Amino acid sequence: MPAHCCDHDQNAMNRALSPRHKKILWIALAINLAMFAVEVAAGLRSGSVSLLADAIDFFGDAANYGITLAVLSAGLLWRARAALLKGASMLLFGVFVMGRALWMVAQGGTPEALTMGTIGLLALLTNGGVAAMLYAWRDGDANMRGVWLCTRNDALGNIAVILAALGVFGTGTAWPDLAVAAVMSGLAITSGWAVLRHALQELHVARSAARPS
């Protein structure tokens, strides 16, 4: 690799290992666990697939932050393995949401728009704050990139939930909610694949470096 690329990677690692970054990840972990509980309750109460999907996403992000904190000081090999796990969880999340949406199509019913919109706005404000805290580390290794992508996708998903609530309110049907759930599924699958590709590249680099010359 060119020298400037190595310098960039080392600088990213130094930023990732800072006490301030660790503190921010702990805060993000606590926030995501709290929002998971809030959105599960709201999703069950309102019958919204997109809210339930967002709740599971909050839980997945909390797990991702926990994994990141566990391997933050580890070598590239372990950080790449953690990124593989996170990428796989994002892919599984996308598949789950798609299946839940199809199940709701078969079951019928209309979600409660007011609860969807209120909790969606709360989630957007929450994720916007977390994304702002993590912005400085968005260009790190696959592990840190996975954290940034999860948070960014959450904020985009929250906006979609709010739009879905407006759609449900205006049409009186569940289709806007189901459409948003499908979009969130595609976003999770796409981002998960991107993290997996990046992690596999880093695994190859780490294993090549570990081989005796």
N, C-alpha and C positions, 0 to 999 in steps of 0.2 A: 504494500500500500504506500502511496505517497506520504511524505513526512507530514504535510499539513493535515492530511486526513487522520493520521495517528494522533497528532496534537489535538485535533477537534474531539476525537473520541475520549482522550484522556481528560480534557477540560470538562466534557460532559459528565464523566465519571466523578470528577472532583466536585462538581456542582451537586450531583446526585447524593454524594456522601456527606453533604453539609448538614450540621445539626438543624438548621432552619428547614431544610427539605424533609428531614425525618419528622419534625414536629408537624409540618403541614400534612404529611401522609397520615399521621395519627389522627389529626383533626378530621381529615377527609373520611377516614375509616369510621369514626364515631358518627359523623353526619349521615353517611350512607346507611349504616345500620338503623338509625332512627327513622330515616325516610322509608326504608324497607317496611318497617312495622306500620307506619302511617298509610302507605299506599296499599298494602295488603288489606288492611281494614276498609279503606275507601273503595278499593276495587271490588271487594266482596259485597259491600253495601250498595254500590252503584250498578254492579253487573257489567263493568267496563273491562273489555279484554286489554285495551291499551294501557289502562292503569295497572292491571295485574302484571302485564309485561314489564312495565316500568318498575314495578316493585321488585320483580325478580332481577331486573337489571341493577337496581340499587344493591341488592344482596350480592350479586356477582362482583360488583365494583368493590364492595367492602372486602370480599375475599381476595380480590386482586391487590388491594392496598396492603392487606395482611401478608400476602406472598411477597410483594415488593419489599416490605420492611424486613422480612425474614432473610432475603437474599441480597439486600442492598450493599453489604460489604463483601459479598462473595465474588469469586472470579467470574470471568466471562462465560465459562461453561455452565455454571449453575444458574446464572442470570438468564442465559438463553433457554435453559430447560424450563425455568419458571415462566418465561414468555411463551413457550410452547403450550404450557398448561393454560395460561390465560387466553391464548388464541383459540384453543380447543373449546374452552368454556363459552367464549363469545359465539362460536359456531353452533354449539348445542343450544344456547339461548335462542338463536334465530330459528332453529328447527322447532323448538318447543312453542314459540309464539305462533308460528305458522300452523302447527297442529291445534293449538287452542282456538285460533281464529276459525279453522274449519269446523271444530266441534261446536262453536257458538253459532255458525251458520246453520248447522243441523238442528240445534236446540231452539233457535229463535229468541225473541225478546228484545227489548230496547233499554239501553243503559240510562242512568240518571245524569243528565247533562250538567246540572249545577255542581254536583260533587266532582265530576270529571274536570270541569274547568277550574274550580277552586284548588283542588289538589295539584292539577297540572301546573298552575301558576306558582304554587308554593315550591313544587319540585324544580321549576325553571329557575327561580331565584336561588334555590339551594345549589343547583349544579352550576349556575353562573358564577357564584362565589367560589366554589371549589375549582372550576376551570381557571378563574383569574389567579388563584393561588398557585396552580400548577403550570401556568403558562411558560414560565422561565425554563422549565425542564422538558418541553415538548419535543426537542430535537436530540434527546439522549439515545441510548441503546434500545434494542427491541423491547426490553422490559419497561423502560421509562416511556417509550412511545406507546406501548399498550395502555399504560395508565392514562396518558393524555387522550388517546383515541376513545377510551371508555367514557371519560368525563365529557369530551366534546359531543359524542353521540348521545349521551344522556340529555344534554341541553337541547339538541336538535329534536330528540324524541319528545321532550316536554312541550316544545312549541307545537309539535304535531298533535299531541294529546289535547291541547287547548283548542286547536283548529277542529279536531274531531268533536269536541264538546259543542262547539258552535254549530257544526254540521248536524249532530244528533238533535240539538235544540231546534234547528231550522227545518229539518226534514221529518222528525219524529220517527226515524228508523235507526237501526244499528249499523248500517253500512258505512258511515264515516268512521266509526270506531273500529270496525273490522278492516277498513282500508288502511288506516294508520297502523294497526297492528301488523299488517302485511309489510308495510314500508319499513317499520322498525326491525322486522325480521330480516329483510334484505340488507339493511344497514349493518346489523350485527354480523351477518354471514360475511359480508364484504370486508369489514374491518378485521374480523377474526382471521380471515384468510391472509390479509396484509401482515398482521402480526406474526402468523405462522411462517410466512415466507421470510420475513426479516430474521426471525429466530433461527430458522434452519440455516440461513447464511452464516449467522454468528456461531452456530454449533460447528459448522464446517471449519471456520477460521480457528475456533478454540481447539478442536481436535487435531487440526494440522499443526498448530503450534505446540501441542503436547507430545506429538510423535518425536522420537529421538532422531536427530539428523544423521 
